[in-house]
């Protein structure tokens, strides 16, 4: 309990967890298991129940974000680096915005950018300096897991399955985001979207190694768009599967 409310600078050395160690893999397995169960349950429900479920999720996400920031403020560790400007921090507000407005382009941004971004964060977490029994550790895994699971409810239910003609939406958002966040980083001396320094242990380090610091952001953007393109291939595969006779025979109510 002594470490639960401690910030990273207060923790003993080596109190965190290694990437793909027992703690990390256990979290991934739990999120995967709960995710599969929840998505299957969601897809079997009537539209009214799906709608109510989304409203609940739409409330939980901002509460999770405010919970973390409230503790950081109370413990006097909140700073300009904790604004909701990382992609996953944005996603905790983008999802409720989609739920409330039902604007498809918002859903497309969430599904094509926020979901793969959250998956990447779960695979290569930048909070691995925190031990298991710490609010930042628990918050990070729970919030990113929720982002991914909610995304797959939209995908597997067919509610938001972007077509190739909508590929321009994540591209334009990505361009605007890179330029806007780069400017904010310059003004605040922050590292949102990891545009200045790659997250330790993530593929972004490989990009920096290949491109050098001068072309890091260009390489980063190309890498992101490549990931989104591959993600779109997967989404279109799911869309084709949903139209297959075998799927329709089993899920005529979906």
PADOVO-686443 format. One line per 2 residues: their letters; for each residue z, x, y of C-alpha. Coordinates in steps of 0.25 Angstrom, whole numbers, padded with zeros to 4 digits. Layout:
N
A	Z:X:Y ~ ...
END
This chain:
254
XX	0000:0000:0000 ~ 0002:0012:0009
XX	-0013:0014:0010 ~ -0017:0000:0012
XX	-0018:0000:0027 ~ -0021:0014:0029
XX	-0034:0019:0036 ~ -0042:0030:0030
XX	-0036:0041:0040 ~ -0022:0037:0035
XX	-0025:0038:0020 ~ -0022:0050:0011
XX	-0033:0059:0007 ~ -0041:0054:-0005
XX	-0035:0041:-0005 ~ -0048:0033:-0006
XX	-0058:0031:-0018 ~ -0070:0039:-0022
XX	-0084:0032:-0022 ~ -0087:0026:-0036
XX	-0073:0029:-0041 ~ -0065:0019:-0048
XX	-0060:0012:-0036 ~ -0074:0011:-0030
XX	-0081:0007:-0043 ~ -0070:-0004:-0045
XX	-0072:-0010:-0032 ~ -0087:-0010:-0034
XX	-0085:-0017:-0048 ~ -0075:-0027:-0042
XX	-0085:-0031:-0031 ~ -0097:-0032:-0041
XX	-0089:-0041:-0050 ~ -0084:-0050:-0040
XX	-0097:-0050:-0033 ~ -0105:-0054:-0045
XX	-0095:-0065:-0048 ~ -0095:-0070:-0034
XX	-0110:-0070:-0032 ~ -0112:-0077:-0045
XX	-0102:-0088:-0041 ~ -0108:-0089:-0027
XX	-0122:-0091:-0033 ~ -0118:-0103:-0042
XX	-0111:-0111:-0030 ~ -0117:-0122:-0022
XX	-0122:-0119:-0008 ~ -0109:-0126:-0002
XX	-0100:-0116:-0010 ~ -0108:-0104:-0006
XX	-0107:-0108:0008 ~ -0092:-0109:0008
XX	-0091:-0096:0000 ~ -0100:-0089:0011
XX	-0091:-0095:0022 ~ -0079:-0089:0015
XX	-0085:-0075:0014 ~ -0090:-0077:0028
XX	-0075:-0078:0032 ~ -0070:-0067:0023
XX	-0079:-0056:0028 ~ -0075:-0056:0043
XX	-0060:-0057:0038 ~ -0062:-0045:0030
XX	-0068:-0037:0042 ~ -0057:-0042:0051
XX	-0046:-0039:0041 ~ -0050:-0024:0040
XX	-0051:-0023:0055 ~ -0038:-0030:0057
XX	-0031:-0020:0048 ~ -0038:-0008:0055
XX	-0034:-0013:0069 ~ -0019:-0016:0064
XX	-0018:-0002:0058 ~ -0025:0004:0071
XX	-0037:0010:0063 ~ -0048:0001:0068
XX	-0059:0008:0076 ~ -0073:0007:0081
XX	-0078:0011:0067 ~ -0073:-0002:0061
XX	-0082:-0011:0069 ~ -0090:-0020:0060
XX	-0103:-0012:0062 ~ -0104:-0006:0048
XX	-0114:-0014:0040 ~ -0104:-0019:0031
XX	-0094:-0023:0042 ~ -0106:-0030:0049
XX	-0108:-0037:0035 ~ -0094:-0044:0036
XX	-0099:-0051:0048 ~ -0114:-0053:0045
XX	-0111:-0061:0032 ~ -0102:-0071:0039
XX	-0113:-0072:0050 ~ -0123:-0075:0039
XX	-0114:-0085:0033 ~ -0112:-0093:0046
XX	-0126:-0092:0052 ~ -0135:-0092:0039
XX	-0145:-0083:0046 ~ -0153:-0077:0035
XX	-0156:-0064:0043 ~ -0141:-0062:0043
XX	-0140:-0064:0028 ~ -0152:-0055:0026
XX	-0145:-0044:0034 ~ -0132:-0046:0026
XX	-0140:-0046:0012 ~ -0149:-0034:0015
XX	-0140:-0025:0023 ~ -0125:-0029:0022
XX	-0125:-0031:0007 ~ -0132:-0018:0003
XX	-0123:-0011:0014 ~ -0110:-0016:0008
XX	-0115:-0012:-0006 ~ -0117:0002:-0001
XX	-0104:0002:0005 ~ -0097:-0002:-0008
XX	-0104:0009:-0015 ~ -0102:0020:-0005
XX	-0089:0015:0002 ~ -0085:0022:0015
XX	-0070:0017:0013 ~ -0067:0026:0001
XX	-0056:0033:0008 ~ -0047:0021:0007
XX	-0039:0019:-0006 ~ -0040:0006:-0014
XX	-0027:0000:-0008 ~ -0032:0000:0006
XX	-0037:-0011:0015 ~ -0049:-0004:0019
XX	-0053:-0001:0005 ~ -0051:-0015:0000
XX	-0058:-0021:0013 ~ -0070:-0012:0011
XX	-0073:-0015:-0003 ~ -0070:-0030:-0002
XX	-0078:-0032:0011 ~ -0090:-0024:0006
XX	-0089:-0031:-0008 ~ -0089:-0045:-0001
XX	-0101:-0041:0008 ~ -0109:-0038:-0005
XX	-0104:-0050:-0013 ~ -0108:-0059:-0002
XX	-0121:-0053:0000 ~ -0124:-0055:-0015
XX	-0120:-0070:-0014 ~ -0131:-0071:-0003
XX	-0141:-0063:-0012 ~ -0139:-0069:-0026
XX	-0138:-0083:-0021 ~ -0151:-0082:-0014
XX	-0146:-0085:0000 ~ -0150:-0072:0006
XX	-0161:-0065:-0001 ~ -0169:-0058:0009
XX	-0185:-0057:0008 ~ -0193:-0045:0011
XX	-0198:-0052:0024 ~ -0183:-0051:0028
XX	-0182:-0036:0026 ~ -0184:-0034:0041
XX	-0170:-0040:0044 ~ -0161:-0029:0038
XX	-0171:-0019:0043 ~ -0170:-0024:0057
XX	-0155:-0025:0056 ~ -0154:-0011:0050
XX	-0162:-0005:0062 ~ -0153:-0013:0072
XX	-0141:-0009:0065 ~ -0144:0006:0064
XX	-0148:0006:0079 ~ -0136:-0002:0083
XX	-0125:0004:0075 ~ -0131:0018:0078
XX	-0129:0015:0093 ~ -0115:0009:0090
XX	-0111:0022:0082 ~ -0115:0030:0094
XX	-0107:0022:0104 ~ -0094:0021:0095
XX	-0096:0034:0087 ~ -0095:0026:0074
XX	-0103:0027:0061 ~ -0107:0012:0058
XX	-0117:0011:0047 ~ -0114:0025:0044
XX	-0126:0029:0054 ~ -0119:0042:0058
XX	-0112:0047:0046 ~ -0115:0042:0031
XX	-0104:0035:0023 ~ -0098:0046:0014
XX	-0103:0045:0000 ~ -0114:0035:0003
XX	-0129:0037:0002 ~ -0130:0039:0017
XX	-0125:0053:0015 ~ -0137:0056:0007
XX	-0146:0050:0018 ~ -0139:0059:0028
XX	-0141:0071:0019 ~ -0156:0068:0018
XX	-0159:0064:0032 ~ -0149:0073:0040
XX	-0141:0067:0051 ~ -0153:0066:0060
XX	-0160:0056:0052 ~ -0148:0050:0045
XX	-0149:0036:0051 ~ -0164:0035:0049
XX	-0162:0039:0034 ~ -0150:0029:0034
XX	-0159:0018:0039 ~ -0170:0020:0029
XX	-0160:0021:0018 ~ -0154:0008:0022
XX	-0168:0001:0023 ~ -0171:0006:0009
XX	-0159:0000:0004 ~ -0161:-0013:0010
XX	-0176:-0013:0005 ~ -0170:-0010:-0009
XX	-0160:-0021:-0007 ~ -0171:-0031:-0003
XX	-0178:-0027:-0016 ~ -0165:-0031:-0024
XX	-0164:-0044:-0016 ~ -0178:-0048:-0018
XX	-0176:-0046:-0033 ~ -0164:-0055:-0033
XX	-0173:-0065:-0025 ~ -0183:-0064:-0036
XX	-0173:-0066:-0047 ~ -0167:-0078:-0040
XX	-0181:-0084:-0041 ~ -0183:-0081:-0056
XX	-0184:-0093:-0066 ~ -0172:-0087:-0073
XX	-0163:-0087:-0061 ~ -0168:-0101:-0057
XX	-0165:-0107:-0070 ~ -0151:-0102:-0070
XX	-0148:-0104:-0055 ~ -0156:-0116:-0051
XX	-0144:-0120:-0042 ~ -0144:-0107:-0034
END
